[in-house]
Each structure stands twice: as structure tokens, then as C-alpha cells.
Amino acid sequence: MSQPSFSLTLDAMDVLTPDELARLTPPERLALIAQLWDSLESDQLPLTAAQQAELDRRLETLDQYRREGTTWAALKAELEQR
């Protein structure tokens, strides 16, 4: 999914006012959110213990299903035989 083309430059301490934010289109606001989110390192994202436990559980499940899974080539070949 591509992000809309949007460029906004802020000095280190500049903050957009509510009026400036209101003038941005929804796609521009979403692009700004995405830029801010992408600027964070994984260790800068605050997680609760419950969120970390859920992420760990999902990663473990992903690894398990990956081992039990099939490749796209094998699945495609099986579907073509039907």
C-alpha cells in the first residue's frame, strides 16, 4: 500500500497549530501520522506487558504455522490439479 505523496518540514521544536492541522486534508494527516510512526525505533514504542505478551504469542504462532505451512508454489500446483 503506497502512501500519499506529502512533504512537511518542521523544525525540531515547531508544532502545528490546531488551525494548521485542520487545513491538512485527511490523506495529508494520515501521511503525517505514518511519517511520525515510521520515525520511531522499535525500542521507542511503549508497550504494556499484555501487549508484549500478545506480540510474543503471535510471533510464536507465526513461527509454528510457518513450519507447518506450504509454499505458494506447492499450493498453486495443488490448485491447478483440481
C-alpha positions as CSV (number, residue, x, y, z in Angstrom):
1,M,0.0,0.0,0.0
2,S,1.6,3.2,-1.1
3,Q,1.4,6.4,1.0
4,P,0.1,9.6,-0.5
5,S,2.8,12.0,-1.6
6,F,3.1,14.6,1.2
7,S,6.0,16.6,2.4
8,L,6.0,18.7,5.5
9,T,9.2,20.0,7.1
10,L,9.1,21.0,10.7
11,D,12.0,22.5,12.7
12,A,12.9,20.4,15.8
13,M,10.6,22.4,18.1
14,D,7.9,23.6,15.7
15,V,4.4,22.3,16.4
16,L,1.5,22.5,14.0
17,T,-1.4,24.6,15.5
18,P,-4.9,23.1,15.5
19,D,-5.8,25.5,12.6
20,E,-2.8,24.3,10.6
21,L,-3.8,20.7,11.3
22,A,-7.4,21.4,10.2
23,R,-6.2,22.8,6.9
24,L,-4.5,19.5,6.1
25,T,-6.5,17.0,4.0
26,P,-7.3,13.6,5.6
27,P,-4.7,11.9,3.3
28,E,-2.1,14.6,4.3
29,R,-2.9,13.9,8.0
30,L,-2.6,10.2,7.5
31,A,0.7,10.7,5.7
32,L,2.0,12.8,8.6
33,I,0.9,10.1,11.1
34,A,2.7,7.5,9.0
35,Q,5.9,9.6,8.9
36,L,5.8,10.1,12.6
37,W,5.2,6.4,13.3
38,D,7.9,5.3,10.9
39,S,10.4,7.7,12.6
40,L,10.2,5.7,15.8
41,E,12.6,2.9,16.6
42,S,11.0,-0.3,17.9
43,D,12.5,0.3,21.4
44,Q,10.8,3.7,21.5
45,L,7.3,2.2,21.2
46,P,5.8,1.9,24.7
47,L,4.1,-1.5,25.2
48,T,2.2,-2.8,28.2
49,A,3.1,-6.2,29.5
50,A,-0.1,-7.5,28.0
51,Q,0.7,-6.1,24.6
52,Q,4.3,-7.5,24.7
53,A,2.9,-10.9,25.7
54,E,0.4,-10.8,22.8
55,L,3.1,-9.9,20.3
56,D,5.3,-12.7,21.6
57,R,2.4,-15.2,21.3
58,R,1.7,-14.1,17.8
59,L,5.3,-14.4,16.8
60,E,5.4,-17.9,18.2
61,T,2.2,-18.8,16.4
62,L,3.6,-17.4,13.2
63,D,6.8,-19.5,13.5
64,Q,4.7,-22.6,14.2
65,Y,2.4,-22.1,11.2
66,R,5.4,-21.2,9.0
67,R,6.9,-24.6,9.8
68,E,3.6,-26.4,9.2
69,G,2.7,-24.3,6.1
70,T,3.2,-24.8,2.5
71,T,4.9,-22.8,-0.2
72,W,3.0,-20.7,-2.7
73,A,4.4,-22.9,-5.5
74,A,3.1,-26.1,-3.8
75,L,-0.3,-24.6,-3.2
76,K,-0.6,-23.3,-6.7
77,A,0.4,-26.7,-8.1
78,E,-2.2,-28.4,-5.9
79,L,-4.9,-25.9,-7.0
80,E,-4.0,-26.4,-10.7
81,Q,-4.5,-30.2,-10.3
82,R,-8.2,-29.7,-9.2
